[in-house]
Amino acid sequence: MSLDAARAVADAVLYEGYLLYPYRASAAKNRSRWQFGVLGPPLASAGEPPEMAMQCLVRPGSGPFAVTVRLRFLQLQTREVRAKRPDGTEEAVAELRVGDATLLSWDEAVEREIMLPNVPVDGAMTFEVTVPGGHDEEPVAEAGRVVRRRWPISARVRATSVPDGDLRRLTVAVANTHPDPVTGRDEAVRHSLLGAHLLLEACNAVFVSVLDPPPDAVAAAARCRQDRCWPVLAGSPGLVLGSPIILYDNPRIAEQSNGELYDSTEIDELLTLRVMTMTDAEKAEARATDPRAAAIVERCDAATAADLDRLHGTRRDPGSGSVVIAGVRIGRDSLVRVRPNRRADAQDLFFAGRVARVTAVVEDVDGGTHVAVVLLDDPAAELHDWYGRYFYFAPDELTPEGSP
């Protein structure tokens, strides 16, 4: 995976929860945003903790090696709509209609990426980060103005490396260092790093997975500690994503996805269909809420039958392994008789003594073996097979058909 591909995954993390379906300002869940990766001011009376830190493992190459650290987050930007009064003065309003369009007062965000190049993976180094505030104004015909305002953000990034056998354990810690007391959640968010995460790129070195380490790194991985930030390989041994959301190694954007929906843990097809069923008034409010919401509505409205079919999913082979049961190698399409003995599910008891066809033999993350089956006499067997909905049994709950 290239840096651009890794950044696409990082963007999904960055905007997770930025704007939730139904994408309207009036929706209650869109009035309490910025759920993940929030680093709040340390002197705030309310809000999120100011720090996060992650530890990852680096296997140095020959010669000098270093890591480029990218700190990425959103900076809050308020959008205030001001209406012009007959006497020429202005007042802040919740919404402003201009012709057929509606403008809403709303909290937006600006992407920030701070690059710290060539951080040596040896010893410790500290970086001070400052993002200034800002004030922009945009006239709206003769009706009023849109005023956008940002507040300053300050942070500290500290990278520390120590030897751990043949590897090096790298700690990257980020802390919000806003110096002033802050009262209330709204004010705290204005000085917070939102959706904060890290993207690390190694030079003349590779990262080692702490989720699934090779044998020589198991002990070192067990010594790694994470604080609101979890490192995963980002598609290449030279890239690591430090995410505020727990992910698996080498996460990627599904090739079927047509674009961001900002409910990144949801199903694109479901959200697309929901947007398509919104009323015209609801869609108009979503468009007025945020440009990103407007783009979602336009994309969903323009979706073709082929686009929706693409979103419906892709059939993937669940596994092609095999397992030996009673001296017989069992794999895909083998016939077995079900003899439940663990009683993990009351439904299993109805399968006792029935013949099933094996569809896959798979392993879980702990190395356990499971056999996926469909019952031969199930009228819905073909439907289960089409959907990929199988029943799973341990090998000792099955006997090869024809065995005593």
Secondary structure, 3 states (H helix, E strand, C coil): CCHHHHHHHHHHHHCCCCCCCCCCCCCHHHCCCCCCCCECCCCECCCCCCEEEEEEEEEECCCCCEEEEEEEEEEEEEEEEEEECCCCCEEEECEEEECCEEEECEEEEEEEEEEEEEEECCEEEEEEEEECCEEEEEEECCCEEEEEEECCEEEEEEEEEEEECCEEEEEEEEEECCCCCECCHHHHHHCCEEEEEEEEEEECEEEECCCCCCHHHHHHHHCCCCECCEEEECCCCCEEEEECCCCCCCCCCCCCCCCCCCCCCCCHHHHHHHHHCCCHHHHHHHHHHCHHHHHHHHHHHCCCHHHHHHHCCCCCCCCCCCEEECCEEECCCCEEEECCCCCCCHHHHHHCCCEEEEEEEEECCCCCEEEEEEECCCCCHHHHHHHCCCEEECHHHEEECCCC
